[in-house]
């Protein structure tokens, strides 16, 4: 179950695509929203029932989400570049198995 081309480049491309997909973007935004609400509205975060102003956080969260996703992509690319070839090959094979639904 090997892929054609440079395995490291293939892995970087697949990881980059997965981190930038809509589901990952949604998950990062949700985590950042939770942190922002806890920082700006500590009473709401503590469960005291006070509502956060939703629109107030929308633009900063979107901006932070984009920055976080791109930072994560850069760090994961560095990680892949530092891995020994057997580890890269194993990860490429895992990526392919996941795409094919093989366990």
Secondary structure, DSSP 4 states (H G I P E B T S, - for coil): ---SS-HHHHHHHHHHHHHTSHHHHHHHHHHHHHHHHHHH-HHHHTTS-PPP-HHHHHHHHHHHHHHHHHHHHHHHHHHHHHS-HHHHHHHHHHHHHHHHT--
